[in-house]
Amino acid sequence: MIPDLLKFAEACDIPAARVTNENDVRAANCYTKDVRHSWTLLDVIVPHQDHVLPMILSGSAFKDVIAEGDGRSSY
């Protein structure tokens, strides 16, 4: 189960926004910059088939970070 990060942020009195559409990322980023608070949380929902870089595959160490490509180790 994935925790509701917006509820967590609310409980901690931290301004937060959730993005579920890539077209809304810029507006959400502007929101986090406009809020006059020391912390803001931006919860970006990404489909599981999308690769977000940089990433570390499950069971890998930080030294194995993937910063380019689509995450495959062989083609």
C-alpha positions, 0 to 999 in steps of 0.5 A, spaced: 500 500 500 502 506 498 501 512 503 497 518 502 503 523 502 498 529 502 495 527 508 502 526 511 504 533 509 497 536 512 499 532 518 506 535 519 503 542 516 507 542 510 504 545 503 503 539 498 501 538 491 500 532 487 501 531 480 498 526 476 499 529 469 505 531 466 502 537 463 501 539 470 508 539 472 510 546 471 504 549 475 505 544 481 513 546 481 511 554 480 506 552 486 512 550 490 516 556 489 510 561 490 509 558 497 512 562 503 514 556 507 521 552 508 518 546 506 513 543 500 512 536 498 510 535 491 507 528 490 508 526 483 505 520 480 508 516 475 506 510 471 510 504 473 512 503 466 515 509 466 523 510 468 524 516 472 532 517 472 536 517 476 534 511 479 537 505 483 534 498 481 531 494 487 536 490 490 542 495 487 547 499 491 547 507 490 554 506 486 549 502 481 545 508 479 542 509 472 542 516 469 541 514 462 537 510 457 531 506 459 534 502 465 535 496 461 542 493 463 542 489 456 539 490 449 
